[in-house]
Amino acid sequence: MSNNFKGKIALFVIGGIAMFFAVTAIVMWLWNLLLPEITGVKAVTFWQAMGILVLSKILFGGFGGKHGKGWRAKEKFRRMKEEHCGMSEEEKQRLKELWKKRCETTGFFGKSE
């Protein structure tokens, strides 16, 4: 590896760490600005804000990376579109009637009350 490439990697890592600390500072600032007055909770320290940030990532964001849920949904939609484009007009009409019948009897998302 060249020194230029190693320097770019080091810069990328340092930039990522700096960005994480900057976002943590923003979370702390917003928390201390808004929540104590609105809900009456205590102000948080920088390290508590970092913990809140990590916890919210675990609870709401997951660690899916670029192959997370969104990627699977796009892939599924792409496959369905390809299948639909390959259907004849009779097959499309049968599928349309099947879904219409299914929605009338059970509702779109399951049994209706």
N, C-alpha and C positions, 0 to 999 in steps of 0.2 A: 504494500500500500504506500501511496505517496504521502508526503507530509501535508500536502494541500488537502487530500481526502480526510486524513486524520484530524486536521484542523476544523474541517467542516462538520465532522461528526461531533467533535468536542463542543463546537459552537452550538450545534443543534441540541445537544444534551443540556448544556448550560442555559440555553434559551428556554427549553422546556421547563427546567427547574425554576427559572426566574418567572416564567408565566404562571406556574402553579402557585408560587408565593404571592404574585400580584393578584391573582384571583382570590386567594385566601384573604388578603388584605381588603379586597372589595367586599367579600362576604362579611367580614368582621365589621367593616364600616357601615354597610347597609343594615346589618342586624342591630348594631348599637344605635343607629339613627332611627330606625323604624319600630322595632319590636318592643323595646322597653316602654315606649309611650303608648303604643296600640294595645298590647296584651299584658303589659306589666311584668314581663320576664326580665331577668337580670342581663346586664351587658356581658359580653363574652370577650375572652382574651384571644390573641392571635392563634394560639395553639388549639383552643376550643373551636375557633372558627375553622381551622384546618380539619379537625375531627368531624365537624358538622358537614363539611364539604366532602370528605371521604365517605362518611356514612350515607349521605344522600346519593352519592355515586353508586354505592353498593345497593341501596334499596331501590332506587329509581332508574339508574342508568345501566347497571350490570357491567360486565366486562366483555361484551361481545366483540369488540373491535370492528374491523371492516366487514366481517362475516356475521354480524349480529342478525337480529330478527328482520330488519329492513331488507337485507340482502336476500334472505330466504323468501320473503314476500314478493320481491321483485322477480325473482327467478320463477316462482310459482305462477305469477301473473303472465310472464313471458311464455311459459309452457302452455298455459290455458289459451292464450291468444293464438299461438301457433296451431293448436288443435282446432280451435274455432275456425281459423282461416282455411284449414284443410277440409272442412266439412262441406258436403253438398247442400243445396238449398233444402232438400227434403229432410236431411239430418238436422239442419238448423231449425226448421219448423217443428220437428218432433221434440227437440230439446226445449224450445220455447213453450210448447204445449205441456211438456212434463213439468217444467218449473211453474207454469201458471197453475196447473192442477195441484202441485205440491204446496204452493203459497195459499191457495184457496182453502185447502183442507187443514193444514197445520199452522198457517201463518209463516212468514218469511224466516223467522228465527226460532221456530219450534211451535209447540202447541199453543194455540191462543186460548184465552180463558173465556 
